Amino acid sequence: MIELFKKFLPVGTNTDVTNEIKAVADGILVPIEKVPDETFSQKMLGDGVAIDLQTDIIVAPANGTITMIFPTLHAFGLSMENGIEILVHIGLNTVALNGKGFKQYINTGVPVKKGDRIIKVNRKFLIDGGYNPITMMIFTQTGGLQLNYTKNGKVYGGRSTVATF
């Protein structure tokens, strides 16, 4: 990309760097400690970031392989070649919806590229049903790498950096 145009990209946007993990959706970053669910805020599943969704499309945060998709479509796992494993959990208590309001684009075992569509969620349906659409990116394995997290700001799915290693 021509250097002149880089200044017009949102903060944290750099599509050329491979030691970055991108946001899974458009929204506002929320520190994981502020998620209104102790499983996530107390980091029982691992450290990470949360995004207050402003979109319906959830994308791959990095190149890797989809290792699992819950039958209820509210969560999926992605493994990167470097050993980092990411659990993406869409909304709070959304497992109770049994897949209603979710659409799957990719199957388990499929390699993906950063920005590929994984799940479509009907954000309005979640909110109207009383569900919080906050979406967590939990790093369940780090492959021995030290991760540094971005804690706040507006992010764009597949483009804005939320973690570096």
HUKALIN-V68350 format. One record per run of one state. SS is the DSSP state (a for helix, b for strand, c for the rest). FROM is the first residue (numbers start at 1). LEN is the number of residues. If there is no record, write none. Layout:
# HUKALIN-V68350
<<SS	FROM	LEN> <SS	FROM	LEN>>
This chain:
# HUKALIN-V68350
<<c	1	2> <a	3	4> <c	7	6> <b	13	1> <c	14	6> <b	20	3> <c	23	4> <b	27	5> <a	32	3> <c	35	3> <a	38	4> <c	42	5> <b	47	7> <c	54	3> <b	57	3> <c	60	4> <b	64	6> <c	70	5> <b	75	5> <c	80	4> <b	84	7> <c	91	3> <a	94	4> <c	98	4> <b	102	3> <c	105	6> <b	111	2> <c	113	4> <b	117	5> <c	122	1> <a	123	6> <c	129	6> <b	135	8> <c	143	5> <b	148	2> <c	150	3> <b	153	3> <c	156	4> <b	160	5> <c	165	1>>
